[in-house]
Amino acid sequence: MFRKLIGGILGGLVFFAWSSLAHTVLPLGEMGVREMPNEQAVITAMQGLPDHGLYLFPSSGLPENATGAQKNAVMEQQFQKIATSPSGLLVYHPARPVSFPRLLVTEAATNIVQLLLVAFLLGQTSLLSFGARWGFVTMAGFLAGISTNVSYWNWYGFPTNYTLAYAFTVVAGFVIAGLVVAAIVKPAEEMLSVIPKAQTRPAAR
C-alpha cells in the first residue's frame, strides 16, 4: 500500500509539472482557443442571461418540463438550425472570483487523485515487467484522454485542433507519469514476498 501511495503522489506531481509545461511553454494549451472580437458587445448582450450556467444555442424553445416525445419532435429542427445558423456552447458567469493559487492546488490535487487511482489499479495486477506496468498506466491515459475530449468534439463541435491538443496532453502526461508509477508500484514483488511466509507457516492440526 505504501508503494501505491508514494507512486500515485509522485506520479501526480509529475503529471502536474508536465501539464504546466504544456500550457505555459508549449503551444498545446492555446490550440483551438481564440480571443473574441467585439468582446464588449458580446458581454453586454450576455448580461441579459438570468444566471450563471451552461447555455446551448440555438434554443429549442421547449419548456423545462418538456416530455421525451416533445424533445424528439424538435431534434431534427435543431439539427437544421445548427447546419444553417451560428451555434455554440457558452459557460457563463455574471462574476467569478478567481484565485490563481487555488486553481493550481485544485489542478495538482486532481492529477494526484488520478494517478493514485491508477496506482491502486496497477497494484491489483500481477504484471512482472516494468514495460508491462508502464503500458498499463499508458492505456489508462488513453482512456482519460478520449473520455470527454472526443465526446465534446462529437456533440458540441469543439475545434479539432483543441481536441487533439488536450487529448495529447493527457495521454503524454500519463506516459511520463507512468515511468514513475511503474518504477515504484511493483505488485508482483509484493505478491512474491507474501508467498514464502505462507509456505513456512506450520500446517494446522
C-alpha positions in Angstrom: 0.0 0.0 0.0 2.9 2.4 0.8 4.3 1.9 -2.7 1.0 2.7 -4.3 0.6 5.8 -2.2 4.1 7.1 -3.0 3.8 6.1 -6.6 0.5 7.8 -7.1 1.5 11.1 -5.3 4.8 11.4 -7.2 3.2 10.4 -10.5 0.5 13.0 -9.9 3.1 15.7 -9.3 5.0 14.7 -12.4 1.7 14.9 -14.4 1.0 18.4 -13.0 4.5 19.5 -13.9 4.1 18.3 -17.5 0.6 19.9 -17.7 2.0 23.2 -16.5 4.8 23.0 -19.1 2.3 22.2 -21.9 0.2 25.2 -21.0 2.9 27.8 -20.3 5.8 26.9 -22.6 4.4 24.7 -25.3 1.5 25.9 -27.6 -0.7 23.0 -26.6 -2.8 25.0 -24.1 -3.7 27.6 -26.7 -4.6 25.5 -29.7 -8.1 26.0 -30.9 -8.7 28.9 -28.5 -9.2 32.4 -29.8 -9.9 35.8 -28.3 -13.3 37.2 -29.1 -13.6 40.2 -31.4 -16.1 42.9 -30.3 -15.9 41.4 -26.8 -17.7 44.3 -25.1 -20.7 44.0 -27.4 -21.0 40.3 -26.6 -20.6 40.9 -22.9 -23.3 43.5 -22.9 -25.6 41.0 -24.7 -24.8 38.2 -22.2 -25.8 40.4 -19.2 -29.4 39.7 -20.1 -28.9 36.0 -19.2 -30.8 35.1 -15.9 -28.0 33.3 -14.1 -24.6 31.6 -14.4 -24.6 28.2 -16.1 -24.1 26.3 -19.3 -26.1 27.6 -22.3 -26.6 25.8 -25.6 -27.7 27.8 -28.6 -29.7 27.9 -30.8 -32.5 27.3 -28.3 -35.1 24.6 -28.8 -37.9 26.7 -27.4 -39.1 23.8 -25.3 -40.3 24.3 -21.7 -38.3 22.9 -18.8 -40.9 20.1 -18.2 -40.9 19.0 -21.9 -41.7 15.3 -22.5 -39.4 12.9 -24.3 -41.8 12.9 -27.2 -41.6 16.7 -27.5 -37.8 16.7 -27.4 -37.6 14.1 -30.1 -40.0 16.1 -32.2 -37.8 19.2 -32.3 -34.5 17.3 -32.6 -34.5 17.4 -36.4 -35.3 21.1 -36.3 -32.4 21.7 -34.0 -30.0 19.9 -36.4 -31.3 22.0 -39.3 -30.7 25.2 -37.2 -27.2 24.1 -36.4 -26.4 23.3 -40.0 -27.6 26.7 -41.3 -27.0 29.2 -38.4 -24.5 30.0 -35.7 -24.4 27.5 -32.8 -22.3 27.0 -29.7 -21.9 26.2 -26.1 -21.5 29.0 -23.6 -20.2 28.8 -20.0 -21.5 32.0 -18.4 -20.7 33.7 -15.0 -22.0 37.1 -14.2 -18.9 37.4 -12.0 -16.5 34.8 -10.8 -13.9 35.3 -8.1 -10.7 33.6 -9.2 -7.7 32.7 -7.1 -4.7 31.5 -9.2 -3.1 29.6 -6.2 -6.4 27.8 -5.6 -6.7 26.9 -9.2 -3.2 25.4 -9.2 -3.8 23.5 -5.9 -7.1 22.1 -7.3 -5.4 21.0 -10.5 -2.5 19.4 -8.7 -4.8 17.6 -6.3 -6.9 16.3 -9.3 -3.7 15.0 -11.0 -2.6 13.2 -7.8 -6.0 11.6 -7.3 -5.9 10.4 -11.0 -2.5 8.8 -10.5 -3.4 7.4 -7.1 -6.4 5.6 -8.7 -4.1 4.2 -11.5 -1.5 3.1 -9.0 -4.2 1.3 -7.0 -5.5 -0.5 -10.1 -2.0 -1.4 -11.1 -1.4 -2.9 -7.7 -4.3 -5.3 -8.3 -2.5 -6.8 -11.3 0.4 -9.3 -11.4 2.4 -7.5 -14.1 6.1 -8.6 -13.8 8.0 -6.3 -16.1 8.5 -2.6 -16.0 7.3 -2.3 -19.6 4.1 -4.0 -18.8 3.4 -1.8 -15.9 4.2 1.3 -17.9 1.9 0.1 -20.7 -0.9 -0.3 -18.1 -0.6 3.3 -17.0 -0.3 4.5 -20.6 -3.5 2.7 -21.5 -5.2 4.4 -18.6 -4.0 7.7 -20.1 -5.7 6.9 -23.4 -8.9 6.2 -21.6 -8.7 9.5 -19.8 -7.7 11.4 -22.9 -10.6 10.3 -25.1 -13.3 10.0 -22.5 -14.6 13.6 -22.6 -12.5 15.3 -25.3 -13.8 13.2 -28.2 -17.4 13.4 -26.9 -17.2 17.2 -26.7 -15.8 17.3 -30.2 -18.6 15.0 -31.5 -21.6 16.5 -29.8 -20.7 20.2 -29.3 -18.4 20.8 -32.1 -15.2 21.6 -30.1 -12.4 22.5 -32.5 -10.4 19.5 -33.8 -7.0 21.0 -33.0 -8.2 21.8 -29.5 -9.5 18.3 -29.0 -6.3 16.7 -30.3 -4.1 19.0 -28.2 -5.9 18.3 -25.0 -6.2 14.6 -25.6 -2.4 14.5 -26.4 -1.6 16.5 -23.2 -3.5 14.0 -21.1 -2.1 10.9 -22.8 1.5 12.3 -22.7 1.0 13.1 -19.0 0.2 9.5 -18.2 3.1 8.3 -20.3 5.5 10.5 -18.4 4.0 9.9 -15.0 3.8 6.2 -15.8 7.5 6.0 -15.8 7.4 6.9 -12.1 4.4 4.8 -11.2 5.7 1.7 -13.0 9.1 2.0 -11.3 7.6 2.3 -7.8 4.5 0.1 -7.8 5.6 -3.5 -8.2 2.6 -5.7 -7.4 4.4 -8.9 -8.5 7.2 -8.4 -5.9 4.6 -7.7 -3.2 2.8 -11.0 -4.1 6.1 -13.0 -4.1 7.1 -11.6 -0.7 3.9 -13.0 0.8 4.2 -16.5 -0.7 7.2 -17.7 1.3 5.6 -16.6 4.6 2.5 -18.5 3.8 4.5 -21.6 2.8 6.6 -21.6 6.1 3.6 -21.5 8.4 3.1 -24.8 10.3 0.2 -26.9 9.0 -2.9 -26.8 11.1 -3.5 -29.8 13.2 
